[in-house]
Amino acid sequence: MFSTSKVGDRSSSSESGQASSTIIARGVKVEGEFSSQGDVVIEGDVHGQLTATGALTVGSESHIAAHIRAGEAVIAGQVEGNVTVDKRLVLKATARVTGDVTAQTISIEEGATVTGKFAI
């Protein structure tokens, strides 16, 4: 449904050719297939499928009911679905993940919960 669609666009330097960040703000709900060629920050809700080639940041009040694929990820909110990260995954203390987790390296803060299998 969404292909490299920007819900909110924040660029540190668009003239220098650096990738911009897509921001899904608190109160915004995205349903369907969402993909981004850059970094993604989620403070709202996503239902469906989520792909980010860059870094994915999931805020502490976010709710994601989707399979996730990202280059890197920091999760502080609630995720229902499998999480596949090419490099490093950080689960913050407020993270709640229900699904299988695959990453090259994983860092889990005390208090985070995962219901599923790990593949490292």
Solvent accessible surface area in square Angstrom, and as a share of the most:
residue,aa,sasa,rsa
1,M,171,0.76
2,F,63,0.26
3,S,91,0.59
4,T,63,0.36
5,S,34,0.22
6,K,89,0.38
7,V,62,0.36
8,G,26,0.25
9,D,94,0.48
10,R,135,0.49
11,S,45,0.29
12,S,96,0.62
13,S,42,0.27
14,S,85,0.55
15,E,174,0.78
16,S,73,0.47
17,G,68,0.66
18,Q,107,0.48
19,A,74,0.58
20,S,22,0.14
21,S,17,0.11
22,T,1,0.00
23,I,43,0.22
24,I,0,0.00
25,A,46,0.36
26,R,156,0.57
27,G,79,0.76
28,V,50,0.29
29,K,115,0.49
30,V,5,0.03
31,E,92,0.41
32,G,29,0.28
33,E,89,0.40
34,F,0,0.00
35,S,26,0.17
36,S,2,0.02
37,Q,124,0.55
38,G,7,0.07
39,D,58,0.30
40,V,0,0.00
41,V,29,0.17
42,I,0,0.00
43,E,52,0.23
44,G,3,0.03
45,D,48,0.25
46,V,0,0.00
47,H,55,0.25
48,G,37,0.35
49,Q,85,0.38
50,L,0,0.00
51,T,40,0.23
52,A,1,0.01
53,T,77,0.45
54,G,20,0.20
55,A,37,0.29
56,L,1,0.00
57,T,52,0.30
58,V,1,0.01
59,G,8,0.08
60,S,67,0.43
61,E,121,0.54
62,S,3,0.02
63,H,50,0.22
64,I,0,0.00
65,A,31,0.24
66,A,5,0.04
67,H,102,0.45
68,I,5,0.03
69,R,119,0.43
70,A,2,0.01
71,G,8,0.08
72,E,74,0.33
73,A,2,0.02
74,V,50,0.29
75,I,0,0.00
76,A,16,0.12
77,G,1,0.01
78,Q,76,0.34
79,V,0,0.00
80,E,74,0.33
81,G,14,0.13
82,N,62,0.32
83,V,1,0.01
84,T,38,0.22
85,V,4,0.02
86,D,72,0.37
87,K,112,0.47
88,R,122,0.44
89,L,0,0.00
90,V,21,0.12
91,L,0,0.00
92,K,75,0.32
93,A,40,0.31
94,T,75,0.44
95,A,0,0.00
96,R,106,0.39
97,V,3,0.02
98,T,75,0.43
99,G,14,0.13
100,D,59,0.31
101,V,1,0.01
102,T,58,0.34
103,A,5,0.04
104,Q,122,0.54
105,T,66,0.38
106,I,37,0.19
107,S,36,0.23
108,I,88,0.45
109,E,68,0.30
110,E,168,0.75
111,G,45,0.43
112,A,19,0.14
113,T,68,0.39
114,V,39,0.22
115,T,94,0.55
116,G,43,0.41
117,K,152,0.64
118,F,87,0.36
119,A,53,0.41
120,I,145,0.74
